[in-house]
Amino acid sequence: MNSSHRFFEGLCVGGLLGFLFGILWAPKSGAELRKQISNSSDELYKQASSTLSDLKDRTDQALQDFQHKSDAVLKQAQTHVQETRDQLTAKLQDLTGSTAKVSVHDDIN
């Protein structure tokens, strides 16, 4: 997790704690306090849901990006292995002076 995510988490936790302490020590009647807590908790729930939804969307996108990049790297590695295998086969044929086909065992796939 990078520092901006950690900062955002700290900001949310600090804001929530400050809000709760402020409400609990504010000089209000019980009914007013309960109503304010109810309204504030509804708003806090909506904000948290929105933030979690956004975080889920970004996580899903990051996973998709990672999958695409890893697929590309894997394909490039397979191509490189095949090219190296072909070069080795050609060199072995040159060294043996043979025109017979040299078979390189394929354990990678």
SERO-4910 file (N, C-alpha, C, O; in steps of 0.05 Angstrom, whole numbers):
BEGIN
 pado doro    nc1    nc2    nc3   cac1   cac2   cac3    cc1    cc2    cc3    oc1    oc2    oc3
  Met    A     17    -23      0      0      0      0     18     25      0     37     26     15
  Asn    A     12     44    -16     30     67    -18     22     88      3      2     85     17
  Ser    A     38    109      5     35    129     26      9    145     23     -2    153     43
  Ser    A      0    149     -1    -25    165     -5    -49    149      6    -68    161     17
  His    A    -49    122      2    -71    106     13    -69    106     43    -90    108     57
  Arg    A    -45    104     54    -42    104     83    -51    131     95    -64    133    115
  Phe    A    -45    153     81    -53    179     89    -83    181     89    -95    192    108
  Phe    A    -96    171     68   -125    172     66   -138    156     88   -158    165    100
  Glu    A   -127    133     95   -138    117    117   -135    132    143   -154    133    159
  Gly    A   -112    144    148   -108    159    172   -127    183    174   -137    189    196
  Leu    A   -131    196    151   -149    219    151   -178    210    158   -191    224    173
  Cys    A   -186    188    147   -213    178    152   -216    170    182   -236    178    195
  Val    A   -197    155    192   -199    146    220   -197    171    239   -213    173    258
  Gly    A   -179    189    233   -177    213    250   -202    230    249   -211    241    269
  Gly    A   -214    233    225   -238    248    222   -261    236    237   -277    249    250
  Leu    A   -263    209    235   -284    195    249   -281    198    280   -301    204    294
  Leu    A   -257    195    290   -253    198    319   -258    226    328   -271    230    349
  Gly    A   -249    246    313   -254    273    320   -284    280    320   -294    294    337
  Phe    A   -298    269    300   -327    273    298   -341    261    323   -358    274    335
  Leu    A   -334    237    330   -347    223    352   -341    238    379   -360    242    395
  Phe    A   -316    245    383   -310    260    408   -324    287    409   -333    295    430
  Gly    A   -325    300    386   -339    326    385   -368    324    392   -379    340    406
  Ile    A   -381    304    381   -410    300    386   -415    292    415   -433    301    428
  Leu    A   -398    274    425   -403    264    452   -398    285    474   -411    284    495
  Trp    A   -381    304    469   -376    325    489   -391    351    483   -387    371    497
  Ala    A   -407    351    463   -422    376    457   -446    379    476   -459    359    482
  Pro    A   -451    403    485   -473    407    504   -500    408    489   -509    430    482
  Lys    A   -513    385    486   -539    384    473   -557    365    489   -548    349    505
  Ser    A   -583    368    483   -601    350    497   -599    322    485   -588    318    463
  Gly    A   -610    302    498   -608    275    489   -621    270    462   -611    256    445
  Ala    A   -645    282    459   -659    279    433   -644    291    410   -641    279    389
  Glu    A   -633    315    415   -618    329    394   -593    313    387   -586    309    364
  Leu    A   -580    303    408   -555    288    404   -561    262    388   -546    255    370
  Arg    A   -582    248    396   -589    223    382   -596    229    353   -588    214    335
  Lys    A   -611    250    347   -618    257    320   -593    264    304   -589    255    281
  Gln    A   -575    279    316   -550    287    302   -533    263    297   -521    260    275
  Ile    A   -531    245    316   -515    220    313   -527    203    290   -512    193    273
  Ser    A   -553    201    290   -567    186    269   -562    198    241   -554    183    223
  Asn    A   -565    224    239   -561    237    213   -531    235    204   -525    230    181
  Ser    A   -514    239    223   -485    238    217   -476    210    210   -460    206    192
  Ser    A   -487    190    224   -480    162    218   -490    154    190   -476    139    176
  Asp    A   -513    164    183   -524    158    156   -505    170    135   -498    157    115
  Glu    A   -497    194    139   -479    208    120   -452    194    119   -440    190     98
  Leu    A   -442    186    143   -416    172    144   -418    145    130   -399    137    116
  Tyr    A   -440    131    133   -444    106    119   -444    110     89   -432     94     74
  Lys    A   -458    130     79   -458    136     50   -430    142     40   -423    132     19
  Gln    A   -415    158     55   -388    165     46   -370    140     46   -355    136     28
  Ala    A   -373    123     67   -356     99     69   -363     80     46   -346     67     34
  Ser    A   -389     77     40   -398     60     18   -387     69     -8   -377     53    -25
  Ser    A   -388     95    -12   -377    107    -37   -347    103    -39   -337     95    -60
  Thr    A   -333    107    -17   -304    103    -17   -297     74    -22   -278     68    -37
  Leu    A   -311     56     -9   -306     27    -13   -312     18    -42   -297      2    -53
  Ser    A   -333     29    -53   -340     23    -81   -318     32    -99   -310     18   -118
  Asp    A   -308     57    -94   -287     68   -111   -261     51   -108   -248     46   -128
  Leu    A   -255     44    -84   -231     27    -78   -234      0    -92   -214    -10   -104
  Lys    A   -257    -12    -92   -262    -37   -105   -258    -34   -135   -245    -51   -148
  Asp    A   -269    -13   -147   -266     -8   -176   -236     -5   -183   -227    -16   -203
  Arg    A   -222     10   -167   -193     14   -173   -177    -12   -170   -159    -17   -185
  Thr    A   -185    -28   -150   -171    -53   -146   -177    -72   -169   -158    -85   -179
  Asp    A   -202    -73   -178   -209    -90   -201   -193    -81   -226   -183    -98   -240
  Gln    A   -191    -55   -230   -176    -45   -254   -147    -52   -251   -134    -59   -271
  Ala    A   -136    -49   -228   -107    -56   -224   -102    -85   -229    -82    -93   -241
  Leu    A   -120   -102   -220   -118   -131   -225   -119   -138   -255   -104   -155   -264
  Gln    A   -137   -125   -269   -140   -129   -298   -114   -120   -312   -104   -133   -330
  Asp    A   -104    -96   -304    -79    -86   -316    -56   -106   -311    -40   -111   -329
  Phe    A    -54   -116   -286    -33   -135   -280    -36   -160   -296    -16   -171   -306
  Gln    A    -60   -170   -300    -65   -194   -316    -56   -190   -345    -42   -207   -356
  His    A    -63   -167   -356    -55   -161   -384    -25   -159   -386    -13   -170   -405
  Lys    A    -12   -146   -368     17   -143   -369     31   -170   -365     51   -176   -378
  Ser    A     21   -186   -346     34   -212   -341     30   -230   -365     48   -246   -372
  Asp    A      7   -229   -379      3   -244   -403     23   -236   -425     34   -253   -438
  Ala    A     27   -210   -428     46   -201   -448     74   -210   -441     89   -218   -459
  Val    A     82   -208   -416    109   -217   -408    112   -247   -413    133   -256   -422
  Leu    A     92   -262   -406     93   -291   -410     96   -298   -440    111   -316   -447
  Lys    A     81   -285   -456     82   -290   -485    110   -282   -496    121   -297   -512
  Gln    A    121   -260   -487    147   -252   -495    168   -272   -486    187   -279   -501
  Ala    A    166   -283   -462    185   -303   -452    183   -328   -468    203   -341   -475
  Gln    A    159   -337   -475    155   -361   -491    168   -357   -519    181   -375   -529
  Thr    A    164   -334   -531    176   -328   -557    207   -329   -555    220   -340   -572
  His    A    217   -317   -534    246   -317   -530    257   -346   -527    278   -353   -538
  Val    A    243   -362   -511    252   -389   -507    251   -405   -533    270   -420   -539
  Gln    A    230   -401   -549    228   -415   -575    251   -406   -594    263   -422   -608
  Glu    A    257   -380   -594    279   -370   -611    306   -382   -602    322   -390   -619
  Thr    A    310   -383   -576    335   -394   -565    337   -424   -572    358   -434   -579
  Arg    A    315   -438   -570    314   -467   -576    321   -471   -606    336   -489   -613
  Asp    A    309   -454   -623    315   -456   -652    345   -451   -658    357   -465   -674
  Gln    A    356   -431   -644    385   -425   -648    402   -448   -638    421   -455   -652
  Leu    A    395   -459   -615    411   -482   -605    409   -506   -624    429   -520   -628
  Thr    A    385   -511   -634    382   -533   -653    399   -529   -677    412   -548   -687
  Ala    A    399   -505   -688    416   -499   -711    445   -503   -705    460   -514   -722
  Lys    A    454   -494   -682    482   -497   -675    490   -526   -671    511   -535   -679
  Leu    A    472   -542   -659    478   -570   -655    480   -584   -682    497   -602   -686
  Gln    A    463   -577   -701    464   -589   -728    491   -581   -741    503   -597   -755
  Asp    A    499   -556   -738    524   -547   -749    548   -562   -737    566   -571   -751
  Leu    A    547   -566   -711    569   -579   -697    571   -609   -705    593   -620   -707
  Thr    A    548   -621   -708    549   -650   -715    553   -654   -744    560   -676   -753
  Gly    A    551   -632   -760    555   -635   -788    533   -652   -801    537   -662   -823
  Ser    A    512   -654   -788    491   -672   -797    468   -656   -809    462   -634   -800
  Thr    A    456   -668   -828    432   -656   -839    407   -668   -827    385   -660   -833
  Ala    A    412   -688   -809    389   -700   -795    377   -680   -776    391   -663   -765
  Lys    A    352   -682   -772    338   -663   -754    346   -669   -725    344   -692   -716
  Val    A    354   -648   -711    360   -651   -682    336   -642   -667    324   -621   -672
  Ser    A    327   -658   -648    303   -652   -633    311   -642   -605    326   -656   -591
  Val    A    301   -620   -598    305   -609   -571    280   -615   -555    257   -608   -563
  His    A    283   -628   -532    261   -636   -516    246   -612   -504    259   -593   -495
  Asp    A    220   -612   -506    203   -589   -497    190   -595   -470    170   -608   -469
  Asp    A    203   -585   -448    192   -588   -421    178   -563   -412    167   -563   -390
  Ile    A    179   -542   -427    169   -516   -417    138   -516   -418    126   -506   -399
  Asn    A    126   -525   -439     97   -525   -442     86   -548   -428     62   -551   -427
***
